[in-house]
Amino acid sequence: MTRSSRNAAATFRIHFLLGMLACAGLLSFALYTQFREVDPLYPCPLCIFQRVAFVALGLVFLVGGLHAPKATTGRRVYGGLAALAGLAGIGIAGNHVRLQHLPPDQVPACGPGLDYMLEAMPIGGVIRKVMTGSGECATVDWAFLGLSMPAWSLVWFVALTAWALYAAFRRS
């Protein structure tokens, strides 16, 4: 093993473990807002899907960081997997932001809860129904610096996907 491949693996490990910490921090904040005693924010189905995407991205970051492959191909595989999870999150969060910016007369009606849909429908139907959105997903309950929580999720998905691609495809 050459010195440059060891350095590349160590740098990759640091980048991916920092990505995992970012995902863990974002999920921790989401859980804090849900379970705090004063004014909790209950997640809509699209928020739950975004959390699943953050978990998937965080797991890829964790496994890639712990493995830290010395071969360029291995790092690129982890980068590709992280990009897939990140792109899924970008799609979900982007759809959520789109719903929040619809005119009030175009917002879909509120639908059944996610628990009920999971019991009554096949998973493909649940995903389709959730991705079309509902009225509860269009509500903005929280904002920071003028951006709603789904908008911040979108920003973080874009940043973390770029981070993973940088870590995986950078020249050593």
Phi and psi in degrees as a GROMACS rama.xvg file:
@    title "Ramachandran Plot"
@    xaxis  label "Phi"
@    yaxis  label "Psi"
@TYPE xy
-84.8564  163.047  THR-2
-61.9153  -39.7589  ARG-3
-66.8768  -35.5197  SER-4
-71.1365  -33.6402  SER-5
-66.6018  -43.9399  ARG-6
-64.1995  -41.3248  ASN-7
-63.6307  -41.658  ALA-8
-65.3034  -40.9536  ALA-9
-66.3933  -41.7246  ALA-10
-65.7477  -42.6591  THR-11
-59.1431  -45.5956  PHE-12
-57.4511  -47.0569  ARG-13
-62.4021  -46.6633  ILE-14
-59.9162  -45.8319  HIS-15
-71.7109  -37.4811  PHE-16
-68.5569  -34.1033  LEU-17
-65.8863  -38.3468  LEU-18
-61.3354  -41.8476  GLY-19
-63.7372  -41.0029  MET-20
-63.344  -37.8765  LEU-21
-63.0123  -45.0793  ALA-22
-62.1094  -43.2412  CYS-23
-62.6748  -40.7397  ALA-24
-64.5076  -42.4461  GLY-25
-65.415  -42.2127  LEU-26
-66.9639  -36.5699  LEU-27
-62.6477  -42.4699  SER-28
-64.0121  -41.852  PHE-29
-61.6019  -43.0053  ALA-30
-67.9891  -36.7823  LEU-31
-59.5492  -47.3732  TYR-32
-65.3808  -28.1388  THR-33
-77.6019  -38.8446  GLN-34
-106.836  6.85018  PHE-35
-67.5014  155.159  ARG-36
-74.8809  -33.5689  GLU-37
-101.604  122.54  VAL-38
52.6048  59.904  ASP-39
-67.976  151.089  PRO-40
-108.97  111.634  LEU-41
-85.4451  132.076  TYR-42
-74.4367  140.735  PRO-43
-82.2464  171.565  CYS-44
-57.2159  -38.7618  PRO-45
-66.9662  -34.382  LEU-46
-63.5312  -40.2055  CYS-47
-64.8753  -41.7039  ILE-48
-62.597  -37.4549  PHE-49
-64.8148  -38.6657  GLN-50
-62.4508  -40.8764  ARG-51
-61.8461  -41.0202  VAL-52
-65.3135  -39.16  ALA-53
-65.1421  -38.0119  PHE-54
-63.5962  -46.0849  VAL-55
-60.7746  -45.63  ALA-56
-62.9741  -43.1124  LEU-57
-62.7858  -38.1587  GLY-58
-66.9592  -40.2583  LEU-59
-63.1556  -43.5508  VAL-60
-59.5391  -44.0527  PHE-61
-64.9558  -50.9325  LEU-62
-63.6933  -43.9233  VAL-63
-63.0897  -39.7948  GLY-64
-67.9212  -38.9816  GLY-65
-71.6475  -37.6793  LEU-66
-74.3319  -45.3156  HIS-67
43.4198  67.0168  ALA-68
-61.3456  142.089  PRO-69
-81.8461  -26.2771  LYS-70
-80.122  140.489  ALA-71
-58.2077  -38.9862  THR-72
-60.4857  -42.7798  THR-73
-62.4188  -42.8483  GLY-74
-63.7103  -38.9531  ARG-75
-68.9699  -33.8335  ARG-76
-63.0904  -46.9536  VAL-77
-62.6792  -38.8209  TYR-78
-62.0691  -40.9745  GLY-79
-65.4048  -41.8664  GLY-80
-64.3433  -41.7589  LEU-81
-64.3341  -38.6918  ALA-82
-64.0368  -39.0982  ALA-83
-62.2473  -46.8323  LEU-84
-63.8907  -41.609  ALA-85
-65.6647  -40.8888  GLY-86
-66.6945  -35.9101  LEU-87
-61.7182  -44.9351  ALA-88
-63.354  -39.6301  GLY-89
-61.781  -42.1529  ILE-90
-63.6416  -43.7462  GLY-91
-68.1512  -49.1495  ILE-92
-65.9663  -39.1276  ALA-93
-62.1365  -40.8332  GLY-94
-63.5414  -39.637  ASN-95
-64.7596  -44.2573  HIS-96
-62.5522  -40.4607  VAL-97
-59.1948  -44.4339  ARG-98
-61.574  -38.4199  LEU-99
-69.848  -19.5687  GLN-100
-102.063  6.98186  HIS-101
-71.8028  148.354  LEU-102
-61.5074  149.034  PRO-103
-54.2853  -33.0281  PRO-104
-76.0359  -10.4312  ASP-105
-105.634  -0.961745  GLN-106
-71.1949  129.63  VAL-107
-63.0421  156.313  PRO-108
-68.7556  154.708  ALA-109
-65.7377  139.339  CYS-110
-109.059  -172.842  GLY-111
-69.3829  162.766  PRO-112
-68.7613  159.432  GLY-113
-61.3476  -39.0015  LEU-114
-58.4354  -46.5613  ASP-115
-63.6664  -45.2169  TYR-116
-60.5847  -40.0249  MET-117
-64.7689  -31.8022  LEU-118
-78.0512  -36.3699  GLU-119
-96.5073  -17.7871  ALA-120
-126.345  156.152  MET-121
-69.0934  158.318  PRO-122
-58.6462  -37.3329  ILE-123
-61.0628  -40.6166  GLY-124
-67.1582  -37.6986  GLY-125
-62.8181  -46.3856  VAL-126
-61.8529  -45.6302  ILE-127
-60.0155  -44.8593  ARG-128
-65.0085  -43.6256  LYS-129
-66.3395  -41.6186  VAL-130
-69.6261  -22.9873  MET-131
-75.2634  -19.3319  THR-132
85.3448  171.007  GLY-133
-148.755  171.62  SER-134
-57.6915  -36.5334  GLY-135
-66.3271  -27.0708  GLU-136
-75.3491  -19.0039  CYS-137
-85.9607  -9.96925  ALA-138
-78.3455  134.375  THR-139
-102.474  108.692  VAL-140
-98.5786  -14.913  ASP-141
-149.744  139.362  TRP-142
-146.566  148.963  ALA-143
-138.603  127.334  PHE-144
53.3909  35.2782  LEU-145
81.3568  1.34223  GLY-146
-112.425  136.896  LEU-147
-74.3033  170.265  SER-148
-61.2226  -41.9892  MET-149
-63.3646  -33.749  PRO-150
-66.4879  -41.2517  ALA-151
-64.9168  -37.4136  TRP-152
-60.3107  -43.3517  SER-153
-60.591  -45.3691  LEU-154
-58.3505  -46.1334  VAL-155
-68.1429  -38.0465  TRP-156
-62.645  -42.7736  PHE-157
-63.0919  -46.9429  VAL-158
-63.9799  -44.1598  ALA-159
-71.0376  -32.793  LEU-160
-66.7507  -44.0781  THR-161
-62.2768  -40.4168  ALA-162
-60.0655  -46.4805  TRP-163
-63.9234  -42.9631  ALA-164
-66.0389  -39.3631  LEU-165
-60.6314  -49.1599  TYR-166
-62.2429  -38.6764  ALA-167
-81.1189  -32.2415  ALA-168
-111.922  5.99812  PHE-169
-73.4537  152.53  ARG-170
-79.6859  140.045  ARG-171
